[in-house]
Amino acid sequence: MRQAENDEGLDIEIAHQVFGLSREAIDAWPWGAPFFSSDRTAAADVVGRMLTGPDRQAFEQELEQAARHWGWGSTPDHAGTATLLLVLTPDEICRAALKALQKSGRAATG
């Protein structure tokens, strides 16, 4: 059963956009998409994919932007990015990943 704070639509977008899974593949899973938006372990997979991919810089910029909500304003370096990931919630991390993909023009359509 999904937790109340889980955003199923966001989870599906992450599975599709970040991990490249087709909508059909996601729909075929009996449990649905992983709980990227509410589970820190699943969100860590998003982070790993984004920080090792071509959109790393855009992702770090989006993390910084998301952290401004919490009153943080410094530019992340390696230690700064790690700190931001401790402060941000899984759904904020997911939204930062999607925004980074959109800004870089790599967001899949459809």
C-alpha positions as CSV (number, residue, x, y, z in Angstrom):
1,M,0.0,0.0,0.0
2,R,1.4,3.4,-0.9
3,Q,2.1,6.0,1.7
4,A,0.0,9.2,1.7
5,E,3.0,11.4,0.9
6,N,3.9,9.2,-2.1
7,D,3.3,10.8,-5.5
8,E,2.6,8.0,-7.9
9,G,2.6,10.3,-10.9
10,L,6.0,11.6,-10.0
11,D,7.3,8.1,-9.4
12,I,6.1,7.1,-12.9
13,E,7.7,10.2,-14.5
14,I,11.0,9.3,-12.7
15,A,10.9,5.7,-13.9
16,H,10.2,6.9,-17.5
17,Q,12.4,10.0,-17.7
18,V,15.4,9.1,-15.5
19,F,15.6,5.4,-16.0
20,G,14.2,5.2,-19.5
21,L,11.5,2.7,-18.8
22,S,8.6,2.6,-21.2
23,R,5.1,3.3,-19.9
24,E,4.2,-0.3,-20.9
25,A,7.0,-1.7,-18.7
26,I,5.9,0.5,-15.8
27,D,2.3,-0.5,-16.2
28,A,3.3,-4.2,-16.3
29,W,4.8,-4.2,-12.8
30,P,2.2,-5.5,-10.4
31,W,3.5,-3.2,-7.7
32,G,3.7,-0.1,-9.9
33,A,6.7,2.2,-10.1
34,P,9.2,2.3,-7.2
35,F,8.4,4.8,-4.5
36,F,11.1,7.3,-5.7
37,S,9.1,10.3,-4.2
38,S,8.8,9.0,-0.7
39,D,11.6,6.5,-0.1
40,R,15.2,7.8,0.4
41,T,16.7,4.6,-0.8
42,A,14.8,4.8,-4.1
43,A,15.6,8.5,-4.4
44,A,19.3,7.6,-3.9
45,D,19.0,5.6,-7.1
46,V,17.8,8.7,-8.9
47,V,20.7,10.7,-7.4
48,G,23.2,8.0,-8.6
49,R,21.8,8.1,-12.1
50,M,21.7,11.9,-12.3
51,L,25.2,12.5,-10.8
52,T,26.9,10.0,-13.1
53,G,25.1,11.1,-16.3
54,P,25.4,14.0,-18.7
55,D,22.9,16.2,-16.8
56,R,25.0,16.3,-13.6
57,Q,25.6,20.0,-13.6
58,A,22.0,20.8,-14.3
59,F,20.9,18.5,-11.5
60,E,23.3,20.1,-9.0
61,Q,21.9,23.5,-10.0
62,E,18.3,22.2,-9.4
63,L,19.3,20.8,-6.1
64,E,20.7,24.1,-5.1
65,Q,17.5,25.8,-6.2
66,A,15.3,23.4,-4.3
67,A,17.4,23.9,-1.2
68,R,16.7,27.7,-1.2
69,H,13.3,26.7,0.1
70,W,15.1,25.6,3.2
71,G,17.2,28.8,3.4
72,W,20.3,27.3,1.8
73,G,22.0,29.4,-0.8
74,S,25.6,28.2,-1.4
75,T,26.8,26.6,-4.6
76,P,27.2,22.8,-4.1
77,D,30.6,21.2,-4.4
78,H,31.0,17.5,-3.7
79,A,30.5,17.9,0.1
80,G,27.8,20.6,-0.5
81,T,25.8,18.3,-2.8
82,A,25.9,15.5,-0.2
83,T,24.6,17.9,2.4
84,L,21.8,19.1,0.1
85,L,20.8,15.5,-0.4
86,L,20.4,15.1,3.4
87,V,18.3,18.2,3.7
88,L,16.0,17.7,0.7
89,T,13.1,15.3,0.8
90,P,12.8,12.4,-1.8
91,D,10.1,14.2,-3.7
92,E,12.2,17.4,-3.9
93,I,15.1,15.3,-5.3
94,C,12.9,13.8,-7.9
95,R,11.5,17.1,-9.0
96,A,15.0,18.5,-9.3
97,A,16.0,15.6,-11.5
98,L,13.0,16.2,-13.8
99,K,13.7,19.9,-14.0
100,A,17.3,19.2,-14.9
101,L,16.3,16.9,-17.7
102,Q,13.8,19.5,-19.0
103,K,16.4,22.3,-18.9
104,S,19.0,20.2,-20.7
105,G,16.4,19.2,-23.4
106,R,16.8,15.5,-22.5
107,A,13.3,15.0,-21.1
108,A,11.4,12.3,-23.0
109,T,8.1,13.1,-24.5
110,G,5.0,11.0,-24.4
